[in-house]
């Protein structure tokens, strides 16, 4: 599984980094970014949770 953040949609809320810190982090520009590609199997659950909880729907799963 792969995750990506559509930067133009990210509102910098940080929910993804709080929900799944193994996959997401906030960049120096306060935009979320994916730390690991592909998503480790052990983090797939929290990654999906982060995508579903994103208020801007900026996280896309492939």
DSSP file (Angstrom, degrees, kcal/mol; ACC not computed):
  #  RESIDUE AA STRUCTURE BP1 BP2  ACC     N-H-->O    O-->H-N    N-H-->O    O-->H-N    TCO  KAPPA ALPHA  PHI   PSI    X-CA   Y-CA   Z-CA
    1    1 A X              0   0    0      0, 0.0    38,-2.7     0, 0.0    37,-0.5   0.000 360.0 360.0 360.0 142.8    0.0    0.0    0.0
    2    2 A X        -     0   0    0     36,-0.2    60,-2.8    35,-0.1     2,-0.4  -0.921 360.0-162.1-121.4 149.9    1.1    3.5   -0.8
    3    3 A X  E     -A   61   0A   0     -2,-0.4     2,-0.3    33,-0.3    58,-0.2  -0.956   8.4-179.4-126.6 148.8    0.0    6.8    0.7
    4    4 A X  E     -A   60   0A   0     56,-2.0    56,-2.7    -2,-0.4     2,-0.5  -0.990  20.2-137.0-144.9 154.0    0.3   10.3   -0.6
    5    5 A X  E     -A   59   0A   0     -2,-0.3     2,-1.2    54,-0.2    54,-0.2  -0.949  14.5-138.7-112.4 124.4   -0.6   13.8    0.6
    6    6 A X    >>  -     0   0    0     52,-3.1     3,-2.1    -2,-0.5     4,-1.2  -0.722  18.7-159.3 -81.2 101.8   -2.1   16.2   -1.9
    7    7 A X  T 34 S+     0   0    0     -2,-1.2    -1,-0.2     1,-0.3     3,-0.1   0.798  85.0  60.3 -57.2 -34.6   -0.2   19.3   -0.6
    8    8 A X  T 34 S+     0   0    0      1,-0.2    -1,-0.3    -3,-0.1    -2,-0.1   0.704 110.5  42.6 -70.0 -16.9   -2.6   21.8   -2.1
    9    9 A X  T <4 S+     0   0    0     -3,-2.1    -1,-0.2    49,-0.1    -2,-0.2   0.683  86.1 111.1 -97.7 -22.1   -5.4   20.3    0.0
   10   10 A X     <  -     0   0    0     -4,-1.2    -5,-0.0    48,-0.2    44,-0.0  -0.296  46.2-167.9 -61.2 131.1   -3.5   19.9    3.3
   11   11 A X        -     0   0    0     -2,-0.0    -1,-0.1    20,-0.0    20,-0.1   0.301  39.5-118.6-102.5   7.0   -4.8   22.3    6.0
   12   12 A X        +     0   0    0      1,-0.1    -2,-0.1    20,-0.0    19,-0.1   0.771  67.4 140.2  65.1  28.6   -1.8   21.6    8.4
   13   13 A X        -     0   0    0      1,-0.1    -1,-0.1    19,-0.0    18,-0.1   0.787  54.2-140.0 -74.9 -25.5   -4.0   20.3   11.1
   14   14 A X     >  +     0   0    0     16,-0.1     4,-1.9    11,-0.1     5,-0.2   0.492  61.0 129.3  82.7   3.1   -1.5   17.5   12.0
   15   15 A X  H  > S+     0   0    0      1,-0.2     4,-2.6     2,-0.2     5,-0.2   0.887  71.1  52.2 -58.9 -40.6   -4.2   14.9   12.6
   16   16 A X  H  > S+     0   0    0      1,-0.2     4,-3.0     2,-0.2     8,-0.3   0.911 109.0  49.1 -64.3 -42.2   -2.4   12.4   10.3
   17   17 A X  H  4 S+     0   0    0      1,-0.2    -1,-0.2     2,-0.2    -2,-0.2   0.839 114.8  45.6 -67.1 -32.7    0.9   12.7   12.1
   18   18 A X  H  < S+     0   0    0     -4,-1.9     3,-0.4     2,-0.2    -2,-0.2   0.878 117.5  43.6 -73.8 -39.2   -0.9   12.2   15.5
   19   19 A X  H  < S+     0   0    0     -4,-2.6    -2,-0.2     1,-0.2    -3,-0.2   0.871 134.0  13.3 -75.0 -39.1   -2.9    9.3   14.2
   20   20 A X    >X  +     0   0    0     -4,-3.0     4,-2.5    -5,-0.2     3,-1.7  -0.572  64.1 166.3-141.8  72.6   -0.1    7.5   12.4
   21   21 A X  T 34 S+     0   0    0     -3,-0.4    -1,-0.1     1,-0.3    -4,-0.1   0.666  74.5  67.9 -67.5 -15.1    3.3    8.9   13.2
   22   22 A X  T 34 S+     0   0    0      1,-0.1    -1,-0.3    21,-0.1    18,-0.1   0.728 117.1  23.0 -72.3 -20.1    5.1    5.9   11.6
   23   23 A X  T <4 S+     0   0    0     -3,-1.7    12,-4.2    -7,-0.2    13,-0.6   0.749 120.5  48.8-113.9 -38.3    3.9    7.1    8.2
   24   24 A X  E  <  +B   34   0B   0     -4,-2.5     2,-0.3    -8,-0.3    10,-0.2  -0.807  51.2 167.9-115.0 149.0    3.1   10.8    8.4
   25   25 A X  E     -B   33   0B   0      8,-2.1     8,-2.6    -2,-0.3     2,-0.5  -0.973  37.7-107.8-147.4 159.9    5.0   13.8    9.7
   26   26 A X  E     -B   32   0B   0     -2,-0.3     6,-0.2     6,-0.2     2,-0.0  -0.793  36.8-137.9 -91.0 129.7    4.6   17.6    9.4
   27   27 A X    >   -     0   0    0      4,-2.6     3,-2.2    -2,-0.5    -1,-0.0  -0.199  30.9 -95.2 -78.3 173.8    7.2   19.2    7.2
   28   28 A X  T 3  S+     0   0    0      1,-0.3    -1,-0.1     2,-0.1    -2,-0.0   0.703 128.4  57.0 -63.6 -19.2    9.1   22.4    7.9
   29   29 A X  T 3  S-     0   0    0      2,-0.2    -1,-0.3     3,-0.0     3,-0.1   0.279 119.3-112.8 -92.5   9.7    6.4   24.1    5.8
   30   30 A X  S <  S+     0   0    0     -3,-2.2     2,-0.4     1,-0.3    -2,-0.1   0.701  78.7 127.5  64.0  22.7    3.7   22.7    8.1
   31   31 A X        -     0   0    0    -20,-0.1    -4,-2.6   -19,-0.1    -1,-0.3  -0.914  65.0-112.3-106.8 136.2    2.3   20.5    5.3
   32   32 A X  E     -B   26   0B   0     -2,-0.4     2,-0.3    -6,-0.2    -6,-0.2  -0.308  37.9-175.5 -65.1 148.3    2.0   16.8    6.0
   33   33 A X  E     -B   25   0B   0     -8,-2.6    -8,-2.1   -29,-0.1     2,-0.4  -0.983  29.3-108.3-143.9 157.3    4.2   14.4    4.2
   34   34 A X  E     -B   24   0B   0     -2,-0.3   -10,-0.2   -10,-0.2     3,-0.1  -0.718  23.1-168.3 -86.1 129.2    4.7   10.7    3.9
   35   35 A X        +     0   0    0    -12,-4.2     2,-0.4    -2,-0.4   -11,-0.1   0.743  69.3  35.7 -88.7 -25.7    7.8    9.4    5.7
   36   36 A X  S    S-     0   0    0    -13,-0.6     2,-0.4     4,-0.0   -33,-0.3  -0.990  71.5-137.2-138.5 137.9    7.8    5.8    4.3
   37   37 A X  S    S+     0   0    0     -2,-0.4     2,-0.2     1,-0.1   -35,-0.1  -0.960  88.8  27.3-142.2 119.1    6.9    4.3    1.0
   38   38 A X  S    S-     0   0    0    -37,-0.5     2,-0.3    -2,-0.4   -36,-0.2   0.557 100.5-112.9 -76.5 170.8    5.4    1.8    0.8
   39   39 A X        -     0   0    0    -38,-2.7     5,-0.1    -2,-0.2    -2,-0.1  -0.543  35.8-112.4 -68.8 128.2    3.4    1.9    4.0
   40   40 A X    >   -     0   0    0     -2,-0.3     3,-2.0     1,-0.1     4,-0.5  -0.330  21.2-120.5 -60.8 144.6    4.7   -0.9    6.4
   41   41 A X  G >  S+     0   0    0      1,-0.3     3,-1.1     2,-0.2     4,-0.4   0.846 113.1  60.2 -55.1 -35.6    2.1   -3.6    6.9
   42   42 A X  G 3  S+     0   0    0      1,-0.2    -1,-0.3     2,-0.1     4,-0.2   0.668 108.9  43.5 -68.7 -15.8    2.1   -2.9   10.6
   43   43 A X  G <> S+     0   0    0     -3,-2.0     4,-2.1     1,-0.1    -1,-0.2   0.349  82.2  98.7-110.1   3.8    1.0    0.7   10.0
   44   44 A X  H <> S+     0   0    0     -3,-1.1     4,-2.3    -4,-0.5     5,-0.2   0.888  82.1  52.7 -61.9 -39.5   -1.7    0.1    7.4
   45   45 A X  H  > S+     0   0    0     -4,-0.4     4,-2.0     1,-0.2    -1,-0.2   0.941 113.0  41.3 -62.3 -49.2   -4.5    0.3    9.9
   46   46 A X  H  > S+     0   0    0     -4,-0.2     4,-2.4     1,-0.2    -1,-0.2   0.819 112.3  56.9 -71.0 -28.2   -3.5    3.6   11.4
   47   47 A X  H  X S+     0   0    0     -4,-2.1     4,-2.2     2,-0.2    -1,-0.2   0.924 108.4  45.8 -66.6 -44.1   -2.7    4.9    7.9
   48   48 A X  H  X S+     0   0    0     -4,-2.3     4,-2.6     2,-0.2    -2,-0.2   0.899 111.9  52.7 -63.3 -40.3   -6.3    4.2    6.7
   49   49 A X  H  X S+     0   0    0     -4,-2.0     4,-2.0     1,-0.2    -2,-0.2   0.907 109.1  49.3 -62.0 -41.9   -7.6    5.8    9.9
   50   50 A X  H  X S+     0   0    0     -4,-2.4     4,-1.0     2,-0.2    -2,-0.2   0.907 111.7  48.7 -63.4 -42.2   -5.6    8.9    9.2
   51   51 A X  H  < S+     0   0    0     -4,-2.2     3,-0.4     1,-0.2     8,-0.3   0.915 113.2  46.8 -64.5 -43.1   -6.9    9.1    5.6
   52   52 A X  H  < S+     0   0    0     -4,-2.6    -1,-0.2     1,-0.2    -2,-0.2   0.827 115.1  47.1 -68.3 -31.2  -10.5    8.6    6.7
   53   53 A X  H  < S+     0   0    0     -4,-2.0     2,-0.3    -5,-0.2    -1,-0.2   0.577  79.1 117.6 -87.5  -9.8  -10.1   11.2    9.5
   54   54 A X    ><  -     0   0    0     -4,-1.0     3,-1.1    -3,-0.4     5,-0.1  -0.422  55.1-153.7 -63.0 117.5   -8.4   13.9    7.3
   55   55 A X  T 3  S+     0   0    0     -2,-0.3    -1,-0.2     1,-0.3    -4,-0.0   0.748  95.1  44.2 -67.2 -21.7  -10.8   16.9    7.3
   56   56 A X  T 3  S-     0   0    0     -3,-0.0    -1,-0.3     0, 0.0    -2,-0.1   0.457 103.7-128.3 -99.0  -2.3   -9.4   18.1    4.0
   57   57 A X    <   +     0   0    0     -3,-1.1    -2,-0.1    -6,-0.1   -47,-0.1   0.884  62.1 142.2  55.0  40.6   -9.4   14.6    2.4
   58   58 A X        +     0   0    0    -49,-0.1   -52,-3.1   -53,-0.1     2,-0.5   0.590  40.6  86.1 -88.0 -12.3   -5.8   15.3    1.4
   59   59 A X  E     -A    5   0A   0     -8,-0.3     2,-0.4   -54,-0.2   -54,-0.2  -0.803  58.7-169.4 -96.3 126.3   -4.6   11.7    2.0
   60   60 A X  E     -A    4   0A   0    -56,-2.7   -56,-2.0    -2,-0.5     2,-0.4  -0.933   7.6-151.2-115.6 137.4   -4.9    9.3   -0.9
   61   61 A X  E      A    3   0A   0     -2,-0.4   -58,-0.2   -58,-0.2    -2,-0.0  -0.873 360.0 360.0-109.2 139.1   -4.3    5.6   -0.6
   62   62 A X              0   0    0    -60,-2.8   -59,-0.2    -2,-0.4    -1,-0.1   0.319 360.0 360.0-128.6 360.0   -3.2    3.4   -3.5
